[in-house]
């Protein structure tokens, strides 16, 4: 039965918000101060490139491993472990004596972030089954807000206190995020003690051991991989190349192009608020899914055929395309019956989709380097974005549950 009211749920809500706040600081904290770091550690072009490539790769690997971790130690404990790994990684980066250690610590940090990425949707489903849309909108918006903070404070802190302080201070955010979850575990222990050491409901995570592996047989899961992967491919490529595209094709200055990249990123805020709420209130989510596909097609299509005519408009529309991110994160909960199913689905979708996203900057950059123009690169961006996401418009439109689909397939084979 769905819970109502907020009794006993303030602590997990605060914990969800604080974890969300810490999820993108590790990604966004390093690029603004690369020049500060290079003065001491002499970062090579290879190391800088690898630092940029680590986030989607780490998210992909950790996404595939997170369900197994959750099965072994439980959902809440897995999230707390992910936070602890993030803390160690932040400190390791701040203390890194060499560029190799900096890279290794970054991998550690982002592995923790990736596990937390996967676990937050099922955490929401466990504690807020009656408020999935609202709580998802809050935490996804906080993730976007957390990504913007380092861009504002990293350089001033590095100038005044050094790059190590600028890079290391984010461990405080992660430590703070751990406090509510430690409180939750203590509360669970007290509940167990009163119940005669009988495991509490939240400790019985017991996803069916084979469920994660069976996700490969789910049409719903693959549709989510396509939509989330489309958004990831387009987004990572845009972060890497949009300013240069605008300079070369629309005749903008680098300053103007940088401002439009910030505008593109800002569009994630309304998307993060509206998409989860619409997903929970609409019986048919096809219009929202189709909207994401159309925004990608029109926004990047405008940059392809008439970039100088309305670069602000094309940037805004392109920035609305990644509404597929918060939409799929919400549908992970709405298309599963249990939080165990949500863990398995979240790991499968995010693991594969971030792998697709990691290819975005590389593929678009290689095509541009080979052709010397952005025409084919933008065409590929549109084809991949629209092509991967379009099946979801039809396959995820109406409520169907992954567990039901997999059980029906198993019964048909029996």
N, C-alpha and C positions, 0 to 999 in steps of 0.2 A: 504494500500500500504506500502511496506517495506521502511524504511528510508534508505537513503544513506548519506555518509559523517558523520562528527563528530559534526556538528553544534548543539550547545545546549546540547550535551551529555557528555561533559567532566566531569561535576559535578556528574551525576549518575555513570559514570565509576569509578571515584575516590571513590565514596561512596561504590560501590560494592567491590572494592579491599580492602578498609579499614575494611569493615564488615567481609570479608573473612579472613583477617588477625587476627581478634579477635575471630573467632569461635572456635578455638581449644586451645587457651591459657588457658582458664578456666579448660579444661580437663587435660592438660599436666603440669600445674603449681604446682599441689599439691603433686603428687607422689614423685618427687625427694627430697622433703624436709619434708617428713612425720616424719623422726626422729627428726628434729628440732622442729616441732610442738608438738610431743609427749613429749618432755622434759618439756613443759609448760602445756599442756592440758591433758596429760596422756591418749592418745587415746587407746581405747580398741580394741581388735581384731575384735569385732563386728562393731565398728564405721569405722575401716579401711576397712573392707569388704564392708560395705555400701557405703563408699566414692568411691570405685572402681565400684560398681554396679550402681551408680546414673546416669552416662552419658547415656547409652542406654535406660534406663527406662524413664528418663526425656525427651529424644528426642522422644520416642514413644508417651508419653502423649501429649507433646506440638505439635507434628506433627498432631495429631488428632484434636487438638483445634485451630490450627493456621488458617484454612480456615474460621471458624466462627468469629474469631477476625478480619480477613481481610474484611469479608463481612460487619461487623459492622462499622469499622472506616476507611477502605480503605487500600490499599497495602502499600503505602509509610509511612503512619502514623503507621501502624502495625509494620513495620520494625523499625521505630524510637522508638516505645514503647518497642520492644524487646531489643534494645540497652540500653534503660534506665533501664530495668530490669537487664541486664547484669552488668551495672555500680553499681547498688545497691547491687547486689550479691557479686561482687568483694570487695566492701567496707565492706560488712557484714562479709565476710570471714576474711578480714584483722583485723577487730576489735573484732572478736568472743571471748567472755570471757570463753566459755565452748565448749566441743566437740560437744554437741548437737546443739548449735548455728552455729558452723562451718558446720555441716552436713546440717542444714536447709538453710544456706546461699548458700551452694553449689547447693542444689536443685533449689533455686531461680535463681542462675546464669545460670545453665544449662537449665532451662526452657526458659529463654530468648534466649540462644544459639539455642535451638531446634526450636523455632518459626522462628528465622532468617534462620536456615537451610532450612525450608520449603519455605520461602518467596524469597530467592535469585534466584532460577530458574525462577519463574514468573516475578521477577524484571528484569532479563536479557531479558526475552521475550518481556516485555513492551518496554524497552528502546533500545534494540539492536536486533530487529527481523531479521535484515539482517546480523548479525554477531554472531549468537548464538554459533557456534562452537568455534570461536576465543575467545570471552569473557568468555565462560564457561571454556575453557582451562586455561585462566588467573586466574579466581577466584578459581578454584579447585586446581591449583598449589599453589596459595597463601595460601589456607587452609592448605595444607601439609607443607608449609614453616612455617606457624604460629604454627603448632604443634611441630616443632623442636626447636623453640627459647627457650621456658622455660627449656628444657633439658640442654641447654648450659649455661643459666644465673641464673637459680633459686638457685642453691646451692651457687655459689659465692656471690650473693646478700644476701642470708640468713646468710652466714658466716660473712659478713661485716656489714650488717645493720639490721639483724634479719628476722625471718620468716614472720612477719607481713608485712614488706615492700616488701619482695620477693613475697608474695601472693597478695598484694594489688596494686602493680604497674601496673597490667594489666588493671585496670580501666581506665588508661590514654589512652590505645589503643582504648577501647570502646568509651570513650568520643570523641576522635578524629574521630572515625567512624561516630559519630552522626552529625558532623559539615556539611558535604555535604548534608545530608538529611534535616537538618534544612534549609539550603540554598534552597533546592528544594521546600520545603513547602512555604517559603517566596516568591519564584518566582511564584509559583502557585497562591498565594494570589494576587500578582500584576497583573497577567494575568486575574484573575477573576474580579478584579477591573476595568481593561480596557475594559473587555467584558460585563460590566454591571451586575456583580455578577452571571453570568451563570457558572455552574460548568465546569471545564476543563476536557479534556478527561481522564487525569490520575486520576481524582477524581471519575470518574464513574466506579468503580471497579465492581459493580453489578454482581458478579457471581450469576447465577441462584441459589436461596436459596436451592433447592433440589439437586443440582449437586453433592455436596460432598457425600451425602447419596447414590446417584445413582452409585457411583464409585464401590460399591460392586457387581454391575451387569456387570462390564466391564471385559472382558477377557484380554484386553490389560493391565488394571490396575493390575490385579492379576499376570500376567506374570512379570510385573515390581516388584511387591512385592516379587515374588520368587527370581528373580535375585539379587535384592538389599538385600533381607533378607539372601540369601546365602553368599554374600560378607560380610555382617555384622556378621553373625554367625561365619564364618571362621576367620574374622579379630579380633574380640574381644577375641575369644578363643586363637588365635595365640599370641596376646599381653600378655595374661595371662600365657600361658603355653609353648611357643616355647623354651625359654632358658632351662627349666627343661627337656623338651623332648630331646633336643640336648645333654645335659649332660648325661642323662640316656641311650640314645640309640646310640649316635654317639661317646661317650667317650670324648667329648670336656670339657674344663675347663669352669667355669662360665664366665670368662672374654671373652673367645672365643664365647660362646653361646650368651652373651650380644651383642657382635659385629655383630653376624649374625642376631639378632633381629633388630638392626639398619639398616643392609643391607636390610632385608625384608621390613622395613618401607620406606627406600629410594626408593624402586621400585615404590612407589606411585607417584613420580615426573614424570617419563616418561609416566606413565599411564595417569596422569592428563592432560598432554599436548596433547598426541596423540589421546586418546579415543574420546574426544569431536570433534576434527577436523575430524577424520575418520567417526564419526556418521553423520556429516553434509554433507560430500562429497560423501559417498557411498550410492547408491540407495538401496542396500541390506546390512543390517548390520549383517547378520547371521555370516559371518566370524569373526567379532570382538567379538560377543557374544560367539561363539563357542571357540574362542581363550581363553576367560576368563575361560570357563568351563574346557578346556583341561589343562590350567596352574594349576588349582586347583587339577585336577586329577593326573597329572604327578608329580607336586611338592610335594604334601602330600603323593602320592603313593610312591615316592622315599624315603621319610622319614619313610614310613611304612616297605618297603621290603629291602632297602639297605641304611640305614641312614649314616653309616660310610664311604660308598664308595665315595659319592660326596655331603657332606652337604652344601657346598657353592652353588652348582648348584641347589639342591632341594630348598634351601632358596630363590634363585633368581626366580625360576619358581613359587614357592608358592606366592612370593611377587607380581608377575604379575597377579595373579588371581583376586585380588580386582580391576582390571581395570573395573569391572562391576559397581563399585561405580560411577566414573565420567561418564561412558557410560549411565547409567540409569538417572543420573541427567540431562544429555543433552537430552535424549530421552523424558523426561517429557515435555520439550518444543517442541520437534519435532513431538510429537504424540498428541498435543493439538492445537486447532485452535486459542484460545484466552488466554490472561494471566489469565482470570478468571478460565478457564478450567485447566490451569497449576497450579493455587493455589490449587484447589480441588484435582487434581491428585497427586501433590507433598505431600500434607498433608496425603492423604490416603496411598501412597506408603511408605513414611518415617515413618509415625506413626506405621504401622504394621511391617515394615521391621526391625526397631530398636527394636521392641518388640522381634522379632525372634533373633536378635543379642544379646540381653541381656541374652538369654538362653545359648549361646555358652560357655562362661567360666564355667558356673555352670554345664552343662551337661558333658562336657569333664572332668572336675575335679572330678565329682561324679563317672564317669565310671572308671577313673584311680584309685580313692580311693578304689573302690569295687573290681577291678581286680588286682591291684598291678603292672600293666604293661601299656604300651601305645598302644598296638596292637589294642584293640577294640576302644579306644578313637580316634586314627587316622582313623580307618575304618569308624566310625560314622562321623568324620569330612569330609571325602571324600564323603560319601553317601549323607549327608545333603547338602554339597556344590554343588555337581554335580546334585543331584536330584531336588533341588529347582530351579537351574538356567537353566537346560536344556530346559524346555518348552519355555523359552524366545527366544531361538535360532530360533524357528519356528514361534512363535506368534508375535515377534517384528521385524522380519527381514525386512519387507517392510512397507512403509509409510501407516499407517491407523490412523485415528483420533478418540480419545475417544468420543468426542461429537457426531460424526457421528454414531459410534457404539451404543451409548446409545439412540440416536434418532431413529435409525432403530429398536432397541429392543422395544422402546415405541410404535412405529407405528405398529409393528407386534402384539403387545398385544391389540391395539385399535380395 
